[in-house]
């Protein structure tokens, strides 16, 4: 088993989430906090919240308290265009969508085409920009409010935020960046400076930013929280999600660079079924006879984990599947078949929206919507 390693650029090994909470200095999302979140929101909790896949936070309780006092938060998240988008990439966006709908909040989505160019030696800037355009079509198809959402590419919006970026950068030393991100003498200076850009959208409003993200991104908010108040802004709040496991098992996370580990957002029904049937790690027994006798282990079965995280909203149905698989009544092939159909139905609808309305929505959220127009007209002092 590989040793756990979680950084903004690398996720490996068996992920121990309680250990990450201690190491990163965050707080667990308790049942009490979930109840407060649901009572404050305008809609029921989604499956990935009520089943514990968003598990950690920074100041979510503070953001909720301020909201009740009439001081709304805004939402910020993003995407690094390093390869085709897959199911693992959408959890933070689905969380952002729910927050936007539940609280009527503005949403800012940063597309970090510059960071991926700086980080990946083999990437050209043209490649990351091309991938960014493809990713934006996938993102807008998830269904955000086009008037309250601003999507921007770093390489395109940099002139607007540069004055604020250098003010922030002046407050952060190299020793801090090295301690937080592990930079070495071999790290190019562009990547050393770049985290300041990821911090800047937390200053797009004077209200508090609430950031849905995987916990590997938390180091950026530690830097933000050190300098925010000195610049006249609030410390960012964050809500951290787990990683969607790869098809091969529960270690690490789904990866764009490993086709056999991932289900891409553009995979068709045939491809989804083939990947689930061939690659999805099973908690079942080696033979049907043995499975019927001993039953399977749904807790380590990737197909069941996908259902639990995203694709089976009915709690009663999920419990029935869990019990049937554990008892041996449901076979591995039946569980995989059910999961493949649920994922395919989701992707078919997603692809339909992208094809029919993606370009229009992208223009709206990047340039023409109410929030987008305001952001392009804004002058940063």
Beta strands, then each sheet from edge to edge (+ up, - down):
strand 1: 5-6
strand 2: 11-12
strand 3: 27-28
strand 4: 54-58
strand 5: 74-79
strand 6: 107-111
strand 7: 149-153
strand 8: 209-214
strand 9: 237-241
sheet 1: 1+ 2-
sheet 2: 3+ 4- 9+ 8+ 5+ 6+ 7+
end
